[in-house]
């Protein structure tokens, strides 16, 4: 009796199971059977005595005896032995050549009966197999041979008590993700051994789902994905197992959502006389209809005892920050603290500055002139001095700071909150689930803080999380009144070099009428590997000419096309003070053109900047280009974004840049980004640190399946939250479980 939840070492022995766990994390029968083949090799149909000569390049297998075995030497220096054997009963003649003659000549001797498997070639009418796989069937060295055939023979012997030729007579063999220590044939042998003893698998899905989606049974699929010789059967198995993956993921997410909702959230009913109301009255602008609608949802959820778990998607400049600030003010009114987590020090500092400006006296709690319901805003970043950090940590621990803004420094153990009630994560694709949860864990026992994550352009991981159901979603599509459009053009420098000179002239023209500009490079200097050769990880893997560095570009522009302009330099290797100084000078208008890296990618707000020139734009992904472009068009003047590349217009990168230039709709670009890059590592890491990846499921291809699986998982949770009647779903969800996988499997 062998079930999917059984430990592998009990089924195939510790000697075989140990390497599988060590190199692939495979512990159970289910883990092994869901280590799916990555491809299938052409198989080994054994040619009998009435065989028809195959075509050149065809993969064939012979079972025969050796009529002659000749050891020869190569003519070239150094001379090496090679062995040529001739099969006994083949017309036309069949020979095989082996280059490791030192080993093969001892066992491939005249009269030995063997199996040969390899690719056919012809020379002077003689059929040749060059260094084929082989297995000794009878004679000296019986059972020895190439590792691949020896493994199949071993598996056949374990299952049947003897080596059967039928074990080799297959049109296809599965090829598995493998390693130097555990090769594909090792995995195949283990899979065969397990499938031979596996009990019929009870289907975790109801008959109605199987019928609705025309799915084969679970038992059939687990056999077919590994052993089916018919491509149609293997494809149906992949469809069924992709549905399994969708259900398993959705169940893990349903448990996550309901698990959090069952905890105690910090209830914060809105007040008419508090900080939020005062802030709303003093805003110097009117909120859009979309902002009001989102705020109503947030306000209702913050007043509940169930922790909010929501993502706010909004175009660059749609006003997400003011919405989050009003939500945080509602929490402060109820006596709770709020933490805003930002990915960079530049963005964190800007958030602190802009929030303090919007609050005005309302950010002066405990100071002369501060109203009774005012709060205090604190900033914590890694580059602050030890004394500054201590002072901020004291304010946070004592509850004096109602709104705490920071980078990853907020996640450190030394940071303690007096009464944390809400976590806001800006540019959430820069942070993993484990990071935002580490910040939420700083609340007092018994409280699960509300969570609001924000993003301007959903990258594939974010889109996947949203559709898969980890977060409830709100969207801001309309821009605040007065925002100007951004014209975007792609410049193909190799084909139209004059356009580059015209781009520098446009920057000069804008500066002369009082505007400012950004020039962005993909790397800092020659010591910075980013941007060389294959480009940044976010860009397509398309090689091209060497990329410009921000240091060289700053020098070139200062001595050339922009020599009469006031240039500033900003990149990630500058100290926090140097970056702040450069940004303050640019914001104050003391710098005309800021030459920089992507350190300004998110959050930087200089309304007077109207031009952006992105050098080597092919080195950036779609979402990153959209984020960069969002730094302009923030004031009352029309703006221009120029995306320059040395790659040709007809290249893949050229098509990507033209796509970005064709639309400012971040939601359209998110779909393009997903289409180009796929989901990647959708869920980050499990609690045990193991990467969670999708094997067969694809957001781009299986959206309907995912949505159906979500509805199914919700219905099961409503009726059977402990899976007493749906034990198989626990097995499907095990790879995605937040808790340790072994504990999760205990449910089954």
N, C-alpha and C positions, 0 to 999 in steps of 0.2 A: 504494500500500500504506500504509494508515493503521491504527495499533494504538492501544490505550488508553494505552500508556505514552509515546506520541509527544508532543513539546512542541507546544503550541498554535500558537506563532508560525510553526512550519514548515507547519502545516496551513491556517490561516486568515490568516496574515500578521501581522507585528508590530503594524501599526496597529490591528487588531481585538483581538489577544491582549493587548497592553500594558495597556489599561484593565481587563480582566478580572483580571489578576494584581494590579494596583495596588489595586483596590477590593474584590476578593473572595479574593485569594490563589489564583486559578485558574491553573494553569500547564500542565497536561496535558489531553489529550483526556478521560481518565478524570475529572479534576476537573470539567470542564465538564459532562459527561453525568451526573455525580452532584450537580450543582447543580439539584436537582429543582424542578419547578413547585410553588408554594405553593397555587395554585388554578387553575381553568380558567374562561375567560370564554365566554359564549355566542358562537357563531361567526357566519359570514357566508354563509349559503346564498344564492347569487345568484338573484333572482327573474327568470324569463324572461318572454316576451311573454304567455304564457298564465297569468299569475300570479293567485292568489286574494288579495284584500286581507287583509293581516295584522291581528291584533288590536292595540289600543293598548298600548304598552309593549314590544312585540316588537322584537327586534333584526333588522334586515333589511339586505340589500345590493342595490343596483341597478347595472346597467351600462347606460348610456344616453347620449343627447346632450342638450345644453342647448338648449331651445326659446326661452327668454327669460331675460335676466339684468337685474334691476332694482336700482339703487342707491337706497336710501331713507335717511331721517334719523329719529332718535328724536324724540318730542315733548318729552321732558324735557330740562332743562338739566343739564349741558352736552350739547348735541346731538351725537350720534355717528352715523357712517355704519353701515349694515348692508346686506347683499346678499341678495336673494331670487332664487333660480334656479328655473325650472320645467322639468321633464324633458319630452322631446319625445313619447315613445311610451307614455304611461301613462294609462289610464282605469280608475278615477277619477284625477283630476289629482294629481300628486306635486310638492311644492315642498320646497326646502331653504333654511334661513336661516343666514347666516354673519355674525358680529359683527365680525370683523377685516377689514372691507371694504377697507381701504387695501391689503392684500396680495391678498385673494382676487379682487377685481374685475378685476385685471390678467390673471389666468389663467383664471378661470371666466367665459368669454365665450360668446356665442351660437354654436352649432355645435360646441363642444368636446365630445369624447366622453370620458366619465369613469366612474369607479366611486364610488358613495356608500355609506357604511355607517354606520348609526346606529339610534337608537330611535324608533319610530313614535309620532306623535301626530296628532290630528284636530282641525280647526277649520272649522265650517260645511261639512262634507262633504269638505274638502280634506285629503289626507294630508300631514303635515309632518314633516320631519326637522330638528331644531334643532342647528346646528353639528356636522354629522356628519363622520366621517373621510372623506377623498376622495383620489383618485389620478387624475391626468390620463393617459388612455390614448392619445389622439390630439389633435393641435392644438398651439397655443402652450403651451409649458411642459410638454411631454410628460415623464412620469416624476416630475414634482413633485407634492407633496401632503402629506397628514398623515404624520407620522413613522412611525406604525404600519403603514399600508398601503405606504408607500414602502419600508420595510425588507423586507416580505414580497415585494414586487415585485423588489427587488434580489437577494434570496436565490433567487427563482425564475429570474431572468435568469442568475445565476452558475451555477446547476445545469443549466438547459435551453438557455441561449443566447438566450432570449426570455421575456417576461412571459406566463405562462399563467394563465388565469382559474381553472383547477383549483387553483392554489395558494391561492386565497381561499375556495374552496367547502368549508368545514369547519364542522361543528357546534360544535366547541370549539377554542379557542386557549389554550395554556398561559400562565399568568402567573407570572413568576419573582420571587424575592427580588431586588430591584434597588436602584439608587441614582440620585441626580440626574444623575450623570455617565454611568452605564451603565444604561439603562432596559430594561424587560422585553423590548421588541421588538428591542433590540440583541442581547440574549442569545438570543432565539428565532432570529434570523437566523444567529447563530454555530452554534447547535445544529443547525439544518437543514443548514447547510453541512458540518458534521462528519459527520452521519449519512448524508449522500449519498455520502461517500467512505470511510466506515469499513468495514474488512474484517470479515467475519463473526467474532464474538467467541467464542473458545474458552471453553467453560464451565468455571469453576474448581471446580464442585461435581460429584461423581460422579453417575451416572445413578440410583444407589440412593437418594441423598438427594432428588433431584428427584421420584422416584416416591413415596417415603415421605411427602413433604410436599406433593405435588401442585403443584409449582412449575413455572412456565414457564421457558424457557431464558434464560440471561443476555442473549443477543443480542436476543431478543424483548422482554425486560423493558426494556432500555435504549432501544429504539425506542418501546415502548408508553407509557412514563411521560411521554414528551414529545409523541408524535404521535397516539396512539390516540384515536379519536372515541367509542369505546364505553366507558362508565364501568366496565363489568365488566372489560374488558381493562386499564384503568388501575389498578383495584383489585388485580388479580392481579399486575400489575407492581410495585405498592407492596409486596405481600406478599413477592415474590421478592427485591426490593432490600433490604427490612428483614432478610431472612435473610442476604443478603450482608454487611450492616452488622454483624450479630451475629457472623458468622464472622471478619470483619476485626478486630473488637474482641477477640474471643477469641484469635485468633492472636497479636495484639500482647501480650496478657496472658500467654499461654503462653510466648512468647519472653522476656518480662520475668521470669516466675517461674523458668524453666529457666536463663536467663542469670545470675540471681543465685545459683541453686543450684550453678551450675558454678564459682562463685568460692570462694575459701577463707574459710570462716567460722571464728571463734575458738572452738575446742573447749574446753568447760569442764565436765568430768565432775564430778558431785557428790562432795563430801567429807564424811566422817563427823565430822571434827574441826575444821571451819572455821566461818566466820561464819554461813553459812546454817543449819548444824546448831545452833549456839548460839542463834541467833535463834528457831528453832523450839521449842527447849526452854523459853525464857523468855517466850513469848507468854502474856498473861494470859487468853486465851480459847482455845476449841477451834475449829479450822477446820471449815467445813462439808464435807459429802461432795463437793459441787460444787467447792469450792476445792481439796481434795486431788486430785480428778480432773484439774483444769486444771493444777495444779502438776506432776503426773506427766508430762503432755504437754510442758509447757515445759521441764522438767528434761531430758527425753530429747532434745529438739531443741537445747537449749543445749550438750549434750555432743557433738553432731554437728559435722562440719566443713562442713556446708551451712548457710548463713545462715538463721535462722528469719525468717519473714515472716508474722506472725500478728496477728489482731485479737481482742481480748478484749471481748466484749459482756457487760454485766451491768447489772441494775437499779440504780438509785440506792441506795447503801447495801449492795450485795451483797458488798463486800469485795475489789474489784479492786486497790486500792492495796496491801494487805498481800500479795496474790499477786504483784504486780509487784516488791515489795520483796524477797521471798524468792527470786525469780528473779534479781534484781540481785545479791543476796548470793552466789549460786552463781557468778556471773561474777567477783565480787571475789575469791572464793576461788581462782580460777584466774589471778589477777594482772591482770585487766582492769578498766577503768573503765566506769561506766554513766552515761548522761545521761538525765534525765527532763525532757521539754519540756512546759511548761504554758502555756495561752493567756493567763492574766492574772497580775499580780504577787500579787494576793490569794491565788490558788490555789497559785502557786509557793511563797509564804511559808508557807502552811499545810502543804503537802506537806513542806517542810523541817522545820517544827516537829514535825509528827506522826511523821515518820520518825525524827527524833532522839529523840523520846520513846519510841518503840517499841524502838529500838536501845539506848537508855540508855548504859551504859559501852561497848557495842560500837561506838558512834560516836565514841570518844575515842582514836583511834589517835595514838600519839606523845605522849599526855598521861598524867599521873600517874593511875593507877587504870584505864587502858585495857588490856584483855586483849591478848594477843599477836596474835590474829587479828582485832582490831578494825579499823575503817576510819574515814574522815572524811567528813562530809557537807558539801558546799559549796552556797551559794545565790548565783546571779548574776541580777540584774534590771536593767532600764534606768534605774531611778531611784536606784541606788546612786551614791555619790560616785566620782570618778575614782580616788581612793586605794583605796577598798574594792574596786572592780573589778579594779585591778591586783593586789591581794593575792589575790583569788579566782583570777584567771587564772594567777598564779604557782603556786598550789596545784594547779590543774588540769593545767597543762603539766608540772609536776614529778611528777605521778602520786600526790601525797599524798592528794588527795580521790578516794576510790573511787566515791562517788555524787555526781553533780553535778546540781543542780536549777536550772532557770531558765526564763525566758520567751524571746522572740525574741532576747534578748541573746546567747543561746548560739550563734546562727547567725552572729554577726559574725566577720569574718576574723581579728580579734585573738585569738579564743578558740582555743587549741590544746590537744589532749589528749595525755597521755603515751602511753596505750595504750587507746583507746576500743574496747570490745567489744560494747556493747549500747546501743540507743536505745529509750527508752520514751516514747511520745507520749500524753499525757492529753487527753481530749476531742478526738479526732483530727479531727472535722469542722471544727475551727477552723484546721486547717493543710492546705496543699496537699501533693501528692506531692513537688513540687520542694523544699519546705521541710524535710521530714523527710529527704529524700535529701541535702540540703546538710549536715545535721548528721552523717549517716552517713559522708559523705565526709571527715570530720575524723579518721578512723582512719588508722593507718599503712599505707603501701603494701602491697598484697597481702592485706589483711583487709577483709571486708565485715561490719560489725557486725550482730548479730542485731537484729531490729526487732519490737517489741511495741507495738501501738496499742490504746488503750482508749476505750470510749465507753459512756455510760449509756443514751442513747436514740439509736438510729440514725436520723439524718435521711435524707431520700431519697438524697442523694449517698452516704452510708455504706451504706445498704441496697443500692444499685446496685453499688457497688464489691464488696460481699460476694458478691452473687449472680453478678456478672460474673467473679469469680474472681481479683481482684488480691490478695486476702488469704485465707489459711486462717483459719478461725474457731473460737473457743472461746466458750462461753456459760455465764454464771453466772445462774441463775434464782432460786435460793432465797436468802432474806435471813437474816442472822445471827440466832441465837436472841435473843428479847427485843425485837425491833423491833415497834413499835406501828403499827397501821393509820392511814391518813390519810383522814379524811372530807373530801370536796371538794364544794362547792356553787357554782353560778353565780348571781350577783346581777344582775338587770336593773334598773339604778337608775332608769331612766325610768318603768318600769312598777310597780316596788315600792320607792319611795324609803325607806320605813320600814325595809327590810331593811338599808340602809346604816347607819342609826343602831344597829340591833341588832348589826351586825358590830363597831362600835366598842365597844359594851357587852361583847361577848364577849372582846375584847382586854383590857379593863379587868378583867374577871372572872379571866382567866388570870393577869394580872400580880399581882392581889391574892393569889393562892394560890402565888405564887413563880415563875411561868413568864415567858417572854419571847416577843416577837412581831416579825415583819417586816412592814413596809408598803412595797410596791414600786410605783414609777412608771415610765413608759416613757421619760421624758426629764428632763433636768436642770433647764433653765430656758427662758425664752422665746427664748434665742439658740440653743437646741438644736433642729434641724429634725426629729429623730427623733420619730415619734409624731404629727406634724401631718398632717391631711388623710388621706393614703393609708396612714399607719402605717408601721411598720418593714417592711423587705423581707421578713421572715419571716412576716408576717401577711397575711391576705387583703386584696385591694385593695378595701376597703369603706369609703366615707367615713362620717363621723360627726361629732359635736360635738367641739370642741377638747379636747385631752387635758390632764390635770393634770400639772404639773411637780413634781419631787421637792422643789424649793425652796419652792414655794407650799404643797404638801401638808404639809411639815414645819412651816411657820408656822401653817397652818390647824389642824392637830391639836394643836399646842402651845398655841394660844389657845382651843381649843374642846373637841372630844370627848375628847382625851387630855391635857388641861392638867395633870392631877395626876400624870402619868407622867413618867419620866425618858427623854427622847427623844434619839436620836443621829442624825446625818446622814452619809450616805456615798454618794459618786458618783465617776465616773471622772475628774472634773477636779481632785479633791483630790490632793495630793502623796502619794507612797508612804508617807511618815511619818504623814501625817494619816489615810490609809486604815488603816494598821497600828494607829494609836492607837484609832480608832473600833472596829475589829474586836476588839482586845484588851479594850477596855472592855465591849463587848457580851458577849464570851466570859467575862469575869470577873464578869458580873452587875451591872456598874455602870450599864448602860443597859437599860431595860425594853423599849423599842420602837425598832428600828432602821429609820428611814425611808431608803430606798435605791433605787438603780436596779439594773440586772441585773449590776452589778459583783459581786454575791453569787451569781450564777447557778450556778456550778459549784464544788464542792469545799469550800465553807464548812461547818464542822461545829461546831454549837453544840447539844448534846443537850437543853438546857433550853428551846430555842425550840419552841413548840407551835402557834403560830398564824401564818398568812401571809395577808395581804390584798393582792391584786394589783389595783391601780387600772388601768382601761382595758385589761383583759386581752385585749380583741380585737386589741390592737396587737402581740401576741406570737404566734409560731407554736406549733404543737402540741408539738414537741420542747422548745422553750424553756420553755413552761409546765410541762412535766413535770420539767425540770431545776430550775426555781425551787421547785416543790413538794417536791423532794427535799431541800431545806434544813431541812425540819421532819420530825417523825416519826423522829428519830435517837436518841431517848432512851427512857425507860421509860414515858412518858405518852402517851395518845392525842392526836392532833393534828388540826387543822382548817385547810383551805385554802379561801379565798374568792376567787372570780374575778369581779370587778365590771366591768360595761360599761354604757355609755349607749345602745348599740344594742339594738333590740328582740329579744325571744326568738326570733321567727320568722325573723331574718336568718341569713345564712350564718355570720357570726361567732358568733351565738347557738348554732347547731347545733354549731360547733366546740368552744365552751366546754362545752356539755353532754356532748359526747363525751369530753373530758378528764376531766370530773367523774365519768363513768360507770365509769372503769377506772384502775387503777394499773399495769397491764401495759404496760411501755414498748414491748414488741414489737408489741402491738396498736396502740398509738399511732403507732408507726413506719409501719405499713401505712396508717393514716388520713392521716398526714403525706404519704406518697408519693402517695396517691390525690388529695390536694388540691393538692400543689405539683409533682408529676411529678419527673423526675430532675434537671432543670436541667442544669448543666454537669458531667457525670458525672466526666470525667477531668481537669478542670482545664486545664492547658496542656501542649503538647508541648515538647520541649527547645528548639525554635526560638521558643517564645513564642506560637505560634498557638493560639487556643482550640480545644479538642476538644469538639464537640457532636454529639449524635445527631440525625440528620435524620428518619429514619422509624422507628427502633427505639424501643420504649417498654417499660420494665420492667413497668409495670402491665398492659400488653396482650400482651406477647410473652415471658412468662417461660419457657414451654415451648420456644420457639424458641431462646432464649438458652442454656438448659441443653443442648439438642441441639447447638447450635453449639460449646459448650464441649467436649462429648464428641468431636465431630468434629475440632476443633482439636488436642486431646490425641492422638487416634489418628494424625493426620497427622504430628504432631511426633515421635511414637515411630517412625514408619516413614520419614519423609522430612524431617528437621529443617532441611535447607538448601533445601527446596522445589524440588528438581531436577525432580520429577515433578508439582509443583503450583504452577507459576509464577503462575497467576492469583490465588492467595491472597495473594501479596505485594502485588499491586495493591489488593486489598480492604483489606489491613491498613495501607496507606501512611498514611491520615489519622490513625491511632492510634499510629504508630510513635514510640518514644522518641527514636530518632536522627533526623537530618535526613531529610526526606522524599525528596529527590532521591537520596541515597545508598541509601535503602531500595528505591526503585524500580529501582535498578541490578540488583537480584536478578532482576527480570523480563526 
